[in-house]
Structures are given as C-alpha cells and as structure tokens.
Amino acid sequence: MAWERSDRLKALPPYLFVEIDRARRRAIAAGRDVINFGVGDPDRPTFGFIVEAMRKAVGDPANHRYPFDEGVPKFRAAAAAFMKSRYGVELDPTREIITCIGAKEVIAHLPLAVVNPGEVVLVPRPGYPVYNAAAVFAGAEPAYLALTADNGWLPNLEAIDQAAAARAKMIYVNYPNNPTAAVADLAWYEKLIAWGRKHNVMVAADAAYSEVYYDSPPPSVLQAPGAREVAVEFHSLSKTFNMTGWRIGWVAGNAEIVAALAAVKGNVDSGQFNAIQWAGVAALQGYDRDEVRRQREIYRQRRDVLCDGLAKLGYGVSRPAATFYVWARCPEGVDSMTFAKRCLGEADVVFIPGVGFGPPGEGYFRAALTIETERVAEGLDRLARLRW
C-alpha cells in the first residue's frame, strides 16, 4: 500500500539546502577536503564543568525515572536567577518559566498551544524555517514579514498589513538573528511590545544567540514595559555552552502562555532527562566564567578574519555584533543558489544560500564561524580563486 505525506507536510516549501548537502556528502565521500561554513553547530566541546555535573547527575538513581513535567525546580530557579542577573528581569520560576527540550521544540509547539486554525501567525523572512513550519502544522496562516538591510533586518511594524494584523494571533521575532546576525535594541523591543498590546498579538521572541555577542550584551524583550502581558522568550544553552546535542533550554514570560505550552508538552513529550537539567543548572550558574568569555573571543577572531577577508575580496559584508554567523552579499548578478553550488563544486567550500531562509534572503549567503581560524583563512584563499 502506498502512503502519501500529510497535507501539512505538503504545505511546507521545498527544503532548498538538500541539494547542496547531498553534493557536500558526495564530495567528502570522494575524498575531497571540504571546508564547511554551513553548520550552525559549535565546534568546541561542552565546557568541562558542565560535563562533570552531568557525570554526577547521571549516576544518581533519582534521575533515572520520568523527569519533572515542567522541569527540575532547581533548573527553573537557575533560569530565573540568570534572567535576573543578566537582564534585571524578575520572574516566578514556578509560573513564568518552563524547561524545554531545546528551543526548537517549544518554538514548534507554541502555536499548538495558543493559535487556532485559520488564525494568522506573522513570520519573519529571511528567518529560521521552523517558525513557518510551526504555523503550518497548527493549521494557521503564515503572513510573511520581509526583513531588509534598509530596515536593519528588523520587521517594519508600521508596514504590517492592517488586515493581517487584525487577524494575527502571534508574531515570531529572533534577535540576535539567524541568519542575518542583526541585533534589536531595547527601544525597538519597546515598540514591538506596544504594537503587540495594541493589536492583541502575542510576541514569541527567540533568543537562542543572546550570549554569543562581541561588545554590548543584547537586551531581552522581557525588559520592555508591559512585555509580560503579551510575550514569551525562548532561551537555549546550545550555543552559549556548546550543548547543541544535549537539548536543553527554557521559556520565560507570560504565565498564561507558559501554562498553555506546558499543557501541550504534557500531552506530547515527557520532558528532558533530569540529569541534563542538573547539568544545565551548573551551566547557568557558570555563565560568566572565564572559559565562557574566552569562547566569545575565539568567535571574535574568526569573525574578524572572515569579514576582513570577504571585504578584501569585494564582497558586501558587515561585521556582526552578535551570533556566530556572517551574512554577506553574493557577487553582483549571481543568485545565492548558484553561488553556493559553485563554491562547493569548484572550491570545496560550503556556504548556505540566503534564499533558503525565504525569498528576501536572495542575493545573500550565510557563513558560520564554527571552524578554526586557520580553516577560515584557507576558505578565503579558495574563494579568491573563483571568478564571477
């Protein structure tokens, strides 16, 4: 019997990275030396103090049973302490914070908790593809917000279609941003929260890259007045502590939204392994340790080498203030898929085409700073040999 994919899956746009990823795998299988700027996954190991906490926790039989549905109380308390220390935002860990299995999971689950079929979810483009998929899986109607260089890669709230705003239930935002590396300041967050309160639209802020910054630490949307009436914020330990495979994070903000999300999670997952949450406690309590700060300096060095090199080669590029991504223009007249294919096929260098993050990303490419500085420099040397 032949089985077809569900209409929900069919409604998703094609995954434009598949062709490049297949070509990358073929190149590696053929023995070619591929330099991969495409992977947004830290290349450094999880910090030792976290691993040690995990070793201790995994040996405790109390952690071998089903985890706490809403998270180990100590982890939620550690997340609240982080929000207070880092942002000056005081939250009730029992009502306004819930543990999640990485930020991606709750980004995808949130519309199931708060959006009804046919309602509108505002989705930024270029942007993380999960925002669109989450809306589609919930039966909502995505309405796309074009992010542009002219507006600093921030949604132009005044330009949002009034009909869409009237039907909208939720807006996703992501700062520091993947893929553009843009940062929102507190003044913009204040405008966003005021707009959300005016139109009765929930704000879902993805802050997964909040601790990968180079100068001033980025703000939280929850610092804006009135934010806890309409907003939640997603946090992850993945990028800050090199814990992408551990799948641990939290959601903070409006207590009713958090409770609705907890109800969905109670029906579809059993929470994160308690031992990982105890390791997360150690991570959050050590967020200002020297080794965590030194990692930002490693990314800074890689950023500077890549940005200086791209600029020297004539690529339009801005030095990012946060994230471990660099967002740069393709050569004049070259679309992003063609650029990415040629870089891989002729130079064994992988970049992510901007169009893969939505049509407004056309003409750009994303490079991840998750390879050693020497490999960054070698990738630039290879890029210099291409003629456009």
N, C-alpha and C positions, 0 to 999 in steps of 0.2 A: 504494500500500500504506500502510495506516495504522500508525503507530508509537506505542506507548504508553511512558510513562515507566517506568523500572525500579521494582521493588518497594522498593528502597532510597529512592528519591526520594518514592514514595508514602507511605512510613512517616514522613516528616517532617511536623510540624504545619504548618498554613497560615501563610503569611508575613503577619502582620497589618498590617504597615506599607504594603503595596502600595496599599490603597485611599486612604490619606492621601497617599502620594507621587503617585498619579495626580491627586488633587484639587489638590495643590500645583502640579504641572506645568500643569494646566488654568488655574489662577489666574494663573500667570506668563504663559502664552500669551495670556490675556485682557488683559494689561497691568496687572494689579494688583501693588501693591508688597508683596511677601511678606517678612516677617521670619522667618528660618529658624533656630530654636533646635534643630533636629533633627539637624544634621550634625555628627558627631564627627570633624571634619577641620580641622586648624588653618588659620586664615585668613591667617596670616603666611607670607611666603616662606621657603624654606630659607635658613639663615644663609649669608652671603657667603663666609666662609672655607671652607665645605664645597663650595660651587659652584666656587670657584677650584680646589680639589683635584680635583674632578671634571673640570674643563676640562683640567687637566694629564694626568690618567689616561686620559681618553678619546682623547687624541692619541697615546698610546703603543701601537704595533702589538702589543706583547706582550700587551695586554689584549683584542685582537680575536679571540682564539681561544676555544675552550671554557674555561670557568672551572675553577678547582680544585674537585673534587667536595665536599670538606669545608670549603672556604673558603680564601681567601688566608691564608697563615700569619701575615702581619702583622696582618690584621684579627682573627684569633683571639687573637693576642698582645695586641692593644689591648683586646679584650673582657676578657681575663684581668686586664690591668692595671686596667681600670675596676672589676672586681669586687673586686680587692684594695684599691684606693684608696677606693672608695665604701662597701664593706661589711666590709673586713677579711677577705674570703674568698679564700684562695689556691687557684687551680685550675691544672691542667695543660692548657694550650691545645691540645695535640695529642690528648688523650684525653677531656677533660671539657668541651670546647666545640666546637660546630659552627655554622657560618654557616647562616642560613636566609633564605628569600625573604620576609621579613616574618614576624611572629609567627603570623599567621593560618594560614599554610601548615603550620607544624610542629604547631600545635595540632590541625589536622585530620589530619595524617599520623601522629601519635604512636600512636593506638590500633591502626593497621595494623601497627605495629612490635612492640607488646607485649601486645595483647589478643586473645584467641581468640573466635570466635563463641560466643555464649551466656554469656560471662562478663559481669559487671556493671561498669559504669562509673558512678561517683557524680557527678551533675551538679547544680550549684547553680542555684536559681531564686529570684528573677529573676537572669538571667545572660546572657552573650554566647551567642547561638544556635548558634555553631559548636561548642561543647562537645557539645551534644546531637547535632548532625548528624555529628560525627566518630565518636561512639559507634555511631550507627545505620549509617553507611557501613561500619564494621568488623564489623558483624554482632553487636555487643554489645548488652546490655540496659541501657538507661539507668535508673538509680534516682535519683529527684529529691530534693534536699535543699532544703527550704524555708528561705530566708533571711528573717528578720523583723526589724522595728525593735526588738522586745523583746530580741533577742539581738545587737544592734549590727550586723545584717546579716552575721553570721558563722555558718557551719554549727554547729549544736549537735551536737558529736561524740558526746556521751553518748546522744543521742536517735536515732542512726542505727540502723535496724532490724538486729538481730543476724544475721538470715538474709541480708540484703543484704550486710552487712559480711563475712560468711563467704564469699560468692561474688564479692565485689568484687576487681577487679584494679587499679583506678586511681580516683583522685579528682581532679577539677579544682577549683582554687581560683583566685581572681582578686582581688588586693589590691595597690594601691588599686583599688577595684571599679568596674566598669561594669555596671549603671547607677547604683548607689546611692551611689558615692563613699566608701564605708566604707574604713577602713584597719585592717589587722591589725597588732597589736604583736608583738614578739618572743616574749613569754610565750605568746601563742596559737599562734604557729608551733611553739614547743617542744611544746605539747600535740598539735598536728597530727602532727608527726613521730613522737612517742611512740605515737600512735594508729596511724599507718601502719606502724610497725615491729611493733607488737603484732599487727595483723591481716594483715600481709604485703600491704599495699596501697600501690601506687605513688602518689606525690604529684606532680601536674603543676601548677605554680604559674605563672600568667600575671601578669607584672609589667610589662605594656606601659606603665602610667602611673606607674612608680616615680619618675620625675623631675619630674612635674607635682605639686608639693606647695607648701605655703604657710608652714609653720613647721618642724617636725622632719622630716627626711628619713625616709621609711618604710624598714623593715628588709627584708632578703631572707630567704626561707625557708631558704636555704643557710647562714645564720648559726646555725640551731638545731643543737644537738648531734645527731649521727647522721644529719643530713639527706642527706648524700651516699650513704648506704646505700639510700635509697628515693626520692629526689626529684630532679626537674629543674625548672629555672626558665626561662621564656621572656622574652626581652628584645627590645625593638624600638627603633629610632631614630626611628620615625614621629612620635610625639607630642613627644618631647624636642627634636628638631631640625627639626620641620616637614618631615618627609621621608616622608609617607604614600605618595606616589606612587613613591618610589624602591624600596620593598620590600626592606628590609634589616634584619636582626636576628640574634640568636644564641640558642642553647640552652646552658645550663650545668648541670652536676650529675653525677649518677651515670654513670660511664664506660660501663657495660654498656648502659644505656638510650640514651645518646648514640650508641653504636656501632650499636644496633638501628635507631635513627632514621636514621642515615647510610645504612644498608643499604636502607631503604625509599626514601630520596631518590635513591640511586644508580640505582634502577630506574624512578623516575617523573619526575625532573627532572635538569637538567644544572647546577644551581647558579646563583647570582646572578652577573651580569656583573661581571668583576673590577674594572672601573673604578669601579663603585658601591661595591665593598668598600674600595677605596683612599680614596674619599670618606668612607666610614664610619670609616676609621682617623682621618682628620682630625677628624671629629665627636667620636669618643670621647676623643681627646686634648685636645679643647677643651670638654669637658662642663661645666667650671667657669668658662668665660669670662664676661665681664660681660654680653654680649648674651643669653646663655642665662639668666642670673639675672634680667635685666631682663624677659624674657618672662614669667617666673613672676609678676612684679609686675603686668604687664598683666592676666593672668588673675585675680589677686587683686582688682584694681579692678573688673573685670567681675563677679566673684563677689559682691563686697560690694554693688554696685548692684542686682544681681538678687535676692539674698537679702533685703536690706533692703526692696526694693520689694514682693516677694511677701509678706513678713511684714506689711507695712503694709496690704496688701490682704486679709489674713486667711488666707492660705494657710499650712498647716503645712510649715515648711521648716527644715532645719538647715544651718548654714554648713559646707561640706565642708572637710576638712583637706588633701585631695589630689584629683587629676583635674581636668579642666575641665568636669565635669558638676555640675548641681544636681538633686537628687532631692526632689520636693515632693509633698504630698498634693493630690489633686483636691478640689474643693468637696464638702461633705457631700452624700451621696446621688447623686453623679454618677460614673458609671463612666469609666474612663480613655479608652476609645474615643470615647464621647460628648463628653467634654471636649476631646479633640484635634480632633475633627471641627468642633465649634462654634468653637473658637479659630481654625481655619483659615477656615471658612466665613463667620464673622461679623466677624473681626478681622484676617484675613490674617496670622496668627501660627502658626508650626509648632512643636508640641511632640511628643515621642514618648510614646505611651501606655504605661504601665507593664506592662500585660498582655501587650504584645508581647515582653517578656522572660520570660514564664512567668506562670502564674496567681497566684503570691504577689506579683507586681508590680501586681495590680489595685488601683485606688484611688490610684495614684501616676502622676506623669509625669516625664520626664527633659528637662532643658534643657541644651544645650551652650553653653559660653562662647566660641564661635568666631565671634562677631560683635563689631563695635566697640561701645564703651561707649555711644555715643550711640544706637545701634540697640537696645541692651538697654533703655535708658530709654524709647525710643519704644514698644517692645513692651509694656512695663509700662503705659504710658498707654493703649494699645489694650485690654489685658486688663482694665483698670479699668472700661471702659465696658460689659463683659459683665455680665449679671445672671443669677444661677443660682437 
